[in-house]
């Protein structure tokens, strides 16, 4: 286990009700292509803060990496529904492109 993973797991243990530790751990696990573990951590972040657009985007990435295309689409659509997703035009464009690419696949 890397030092970063250890740190993020400690954050989750010390602050289980904070989405940031779950998100940070999930992003690290996405980067390491540990899809199911990443999805679990990121799902926890979105449960704790349903308006956390970055967590929804990363959850979609984890699902897609693990081959769960429909779950990825659902997560990315949820990201679009967050306050940030409704305001950020570049995020909207990125997610709409990702969704369109999955539809065309």
N, C-alpha and C positions, 0 to 999 in steps of 0.2 A: 504494500500500500504506500502510495506516495505521501510526502509531507503535506501536500495540499489536500489530498483526500482525507488524511487524518485530521487536519484542521477543520475541514468542512463537516466531517462527522462529529467532531467535538462541538461545533456550533449547533448542530441539530440536536445533540444530546442536552446541551446547556440551555438552549432556547427553542424547545420543540414547537412553540406556538408562533415563531417568527418564520415567515416564508423565505427570508433571505438565505438562511443556511441551507434549506432544502433546495432552493433554486441554484445556489452556488455548487452544491454537490451534484445536482442533476446536470448542470452545464459541463462540469468536469467529466462526468460519466458519458455524456454525449460525445465529447471530444475524444474519449477513449473507446468509443463505439460499444459501450456496455449498455445496450439499448434497454433491456428490461429494468435494470437497476436505475437507469436514468429516468425512465418513465415513472417509476415508483416515486422517486424523489421529487420530480417535477409535478406529479399529480398532487403530492402533499402540499407543495407550494401553492397550487391553484385552489386547493380546498381551503387553505388558510387565508388566501387573498384572491377571490374570484376576479378581481379587476387587474391582476398582475399580467399585463400583456406579454411581457418578455417570457414569463413562465409558460404561458399558453403556446407561444411560438416554439420554444425549446421542447415542450411536450410533444408538439406536432413533429418536430425533427426526430425525437426519440422514437415515436411511433413509426414514422416512415422508415427510419434506419432498421427497425425491427420487423419491417414488412407489413405493418398494420396500416394500410393506406386509408381506410375509412376513418379510423381513429385519428390519423394525422389531419385529415380534412376537418373533422369535427373540432379538433383543438385549434386549428388555424382560423376556422370560422368564429370560434369563441374569442380568439384574440381580437378579431375585428369588432366584436361587440363591446369590448372594454372601453372605458373613457379614452385611454391613450389611442386605442385602435380606431376610434371614431374621429380623433383630431389629427393624427399623424398621417399625412398624405403619402409619404414615402413608405411607411409601414403598410398602408393599405395597398399600394401598388405592388410591393414585394409579395404580400400574402395572396393577392388576387392572381399574380403570375404563378405562384406555387400551386394554387388551387387549379388554375387552368391547365398547367402542365400535368397534373395528376389526372384531370379529366381526359386529356388528349392521349395519355399513355395507353 
